């Protein structure tokens, strides 16, 4: 008997980082690490499950900036070189470890195997085209791929209706370019909702969005089934909100699975441990130490100093991932039975949204957990069914009408992570640019070719400035200088282009340089920013 439903939703997103003006760039490593540790493993695992007849079913947002980076020829070439460099280092480490630190030989062998397999998949099976691999998983009924804001712009903090609408419309068009169909759902950037956004979503053909628990729990009227069923806004757009219990089991630093002592330690990396001269051939040209991705230690204990961490044992950690998957599934069945009783026979839906980068990057064993989980869901029980939000909507289960509450999945459920004393300075500039973009779009009815390209580049610079990642990283205290500089540079580039347009003197050299740097959304049309009715 099926007591309820479970929906795993992964949010794969990175800010658009591409620096052709430099031969290598530290922040580009975010993308390379995620390809190796997250995207290739998840694709490979889902393919193997499908081939084994397991038929996993989950939803995944692949954000527009990530799609654009995955499809970028320059980044594909640079990633290949990055991976080849890691393989060379891992093989060198195999020899060194066998000679000097034999307690690490199993993990050194593991890296050689994983990285070599990744290169073979990347070059031979996927032909460097992970978008195609994801698209085929959707076409085969494994994934339900959804979209996000065009550049992950925090919609409630964008000042104009036109700019909010553009974040949605441009995202939908980009999705169609990469996946060849209309997206059914959207992961609202940072799960940030304010009343009225559903109208923009509906106008772009979006059927549902992913929100935070607060969106439904504090909505009006009170939700009959809590967060364990979607609600519909008055215009029919559905809202799926995250379940707190599953969030804690995976996210929580205190009780979450990733904190187990036998899992791989994230922060201790050979890039900081080994002699600099030995590592130098594998570092960037500046020779600075950095994370290289080869990590030999296990967590050992939450309070264990880094210099007292114990060696990592891959086989033991893999076995533990299977145990944790079984525990997670057992708790979902127990939760479904309890909720069904409380809801007087109504089958609950447990919605579990997570950052995809948790699975493989921060939690190295996360992809193995997903593998075990879906095998156990398929083979070991029939009490809970894995579905996507679209599957649930298609089931025909009646859904309550509600006005959701303004909320986000940031700290305490509101907006302070993105609007605070450290980031408030950003919004004056962003809001001025948003209003100016619409004035330009309204004014230029019949631009010449150069003006048309400048208007489109203005839109790109505005979109890149609007990325919520910059404010988030400033609040977190990570890469503050880079995030501040990125925001300022896009606002400055926008202003230079806008000044030229308003004076009918487009700087052709500047325009061509910016087009070569900020290449996102080649399909974009600035007319998206025009006021309604024009």
Beta strands, then each sheet from edge to edge (+ up, - down):
strand 1: 4-12
strand 2: 58-62
strand 3: 143-148
strand 4: 185-187
strand 5: 208-211
strand 6: 231-232
strand 7: 238-241
strand 8: 348-355
strand 9: 384-386
strand 10: 400-401
sheet 1: 8+ 1+ 2+ 3+ 4+ 5+ 7+ 6- 10-
sheet 2: 8+ 1+ 9+
end
